């Protein structure tokens, strides 16, 4: 644990053996009455190359929309305003609301998140990494960047197959941006009201059983959305954030049902393409699964529908209560056919093909585990899945990972949405030596304990100002203690999130923990968690429900052990020893 430097105290879906909590019904957009034609008037207009909210729609807008109206965030990037800001002292920045909003809000368009509450003057930087594919050179560079920040510098693998680096200081940002460009990386449009990192199959191009290689599609989407890393104002003034994925595996490693747009492989009349799901999202007030748009697009024509959906959301989405501005709220308001009609209007051809019944995803598929050594479709090559405990990586470990990727593979690494890493293209003759590497033996095991395999945790209050509780170190500690009490024979996915924003995606976990404050048996206010149960991923996906609210964190170990025994067939260690 000490090596993790926390500063505070593929996985099969598991079906419970006994009581199964009632699944939340899959949300469907109810048919809406024919909307008033005035409601279909676009709420934004183009001015000087940027999309701006029209005067007539500015009543009752949320504070973030006001910040965007005061100053266009993309000007910090496109017009190199970041250089002037980086040369300004924090004291001077704080003296003006405009520049204070720059560092607290507008810099998120450049992927920079000020950690005002816990790391004043330092930033988390979120990158764009389509499909989770990164290189040894990129990994080493990021390690060098955070190394200079000492104990404040570290990196995380995120639940969107992405890198986040921590400890960054504002004066260093222009140099870091130049360095990122030099190794083929960008952080542009990775925060706030932008499109997040395009997710794809982590085994794309190497899995003998894949449906389609998702990398060309996710790369196209990323280039389209960011204008090849130069900035694309067409899609930078959305009502809220927006997620996209391309599915390439029967396992649904990409978690399509929690994305605003998901491309689901399907053929139609002998042509390969994708059926479209829309509207999946999580928020403190509501979580919803994506639903069919009743649309199919050819495989070589994925960008127009992405652009049309984004434009419909940008133009028509509401900008009041931030908890009701994700795209599914617009779909609910217009009805799925009404929303589809608005998308169709924005297609270059002014039409969308209806969905195909020729779905290529096998519903009876048993989800495979990517940990350990597996043969690739390329003869003589293997991929090796490594467990990264709750996604946290230190600078020297990034350097070692870069060396390992080059020495044993092709210099490539794959990040997964479960916060782990895959080393592809390992030669048959190199596997044994790779498995003997100290980094794999001591930290990033290819054969982690069964309850650690599906463990996911958000940043927690070590760095995040919105998190209510500490998550990463606690997730590991609770799991370690539970492993002493019970034995399980199948992975159980346990997710931790520090607050209701649910970056840890507890609603898709077998067991989820959402941070809260509560009182212990003595009435003392302590850190606690709402416990969720029964989330599913894959073809039978549905969201978890609350099992028990406001459990003090110190009481979680026996509760989790009890849940594992009663719901997942775990055996208490005492009974196991007696049977031996």
Order of alpha helices (4+ residues) and beta strands (2+ residues): beta-beta-alpha-alpha-alpha-alpha-alpha-beta-beta-beta-alpha-beta-beta-alpha-alpha-beta-beta-beta-beta-beta-beta-alpha-alpha-alpha-beta-beta-beta-beta-alpha-beta-beta-alpha-alpha-beta-alpha-beta-beta-beta-beta-beta-alpha-beta-alpha
